[in-house]
């Protein structure tokens, strides 16, 4: 159990540092760009390789659900990883 506690403390420390190191201006810029594309009804493509492909697929699901539940927008977000033929 000691190893698990050490791992957890290290993980939480790294996670906290990563969050504190975020560049808020760049994050805001990306957020505005994505929202602008959604408002203009443009397609947004995401993709990944390996485990990141699964993350891209989940991103699409989470993003669409969030927007449909909380806004009037219907974003067109497509994961290129969800269909092998598109890769």
C-alpha positions in Angstrom: 0.0 0.0 0.0 3.0 2.3 0.6 3.9 2.1 -3.1 0.3 3.0 -4.1 0.4 6.1 -1.8 3.7 7.2 -3.2 2.4 6.8 -6.7 -0.8 8.7 -5.9 1.1 11.6 -4.3 3.5 11.8 -7.3 0.7 11.6 -9.8 -1.3 14.3 -8.1 1.8 16.5 -7.8 2.5 16.1 -11.5 -1.1 16.8 -12.4 -1.3 19.9 -10.3 1.9 21.2 -11.8 0.6 20.6 -15.3 -2.6 22.5 -14.6 -0.7 25.4 -13.0 1.6 25.5 -16.0 -1.2 25.9 -18.6 -0.9 28.9 -20.9 -4.3 30.5 -20.3 -4.0 32.9 -23.2 -3.3 30.0 -25.7 -6.1 28.0 -24.2 -8.5 30.9 -24.6 -7.3 31.4 -28.2 -8.0 27.7 -29.0 -11.4 27.9 -27.3 -12.4 31.0 -29.4 -11.2 29.3 -32.6 -13.2 26.2 -32.0 -16.3 28.1 -31.0 -16.0 30.3 -34.1 -15.8 27.1 -36.3 -18.9 25.7 -34.6 -20.8 28.9 -35.1 -19.9 29.0 -38.8 -21.0 25.3 -39.1 -17.5 24.2 -40.2 -16.3 20.7 -39.7 -13.8 20.0 -36.9 -11.7 17.0 -37.4 -9.8 15.2 -34.6 -7.6 12.1 -34.8 -5.2 10.1 -32.8 -2.9 7.1 -33.0 -3.1 4.1 -30.7 -4.6 5.2 -27.3 -4.9 8.7 -28.6 -7.4 7.4 -31.2 -9.7 6.3 -28.5 -9.3 9.7 -26.8 -10.2 11.4 -30.1 -13.4 9.2 -30.3 -14.3 10.0 -26.8 -13.6 13.7 -27.3 -16.2 13.7 -30.1 -18.8 12.0 -28.0 -18.2 14.3 -25.0 -18.1 17.5 -27.0 -21.3 16.8 -29.0 -23.1 15.8 -25.8 -22.0 18.9 -24.0 -23.0 21.3 -26.8 -26.3 19.6 -27.4 -27.2 19.5 -23.7 -26.1 23.1 -22.9 -26.3 25.2 -26.1 -28.3 25.7 -29.3 -25.3 24.6 -31.4 -25.0 21.3 -33.2 -21.2 21.0 -33.9 -19.9 18.9 -36.7 -17.0 17.2 -35.0 -15.6 14.1 -36.7 -13.0 11.7 -35.4 -10.9 10.4 -38.3 -9.9 7.6 -35.9 -13.5 6.3 -35.7 -13.3 4.8 -39.2 -10.2 3.0 -40.4 -10.8 3.9 -44.0 -10.5 7.6 -43.2 -7.0 7.3 -41.7 
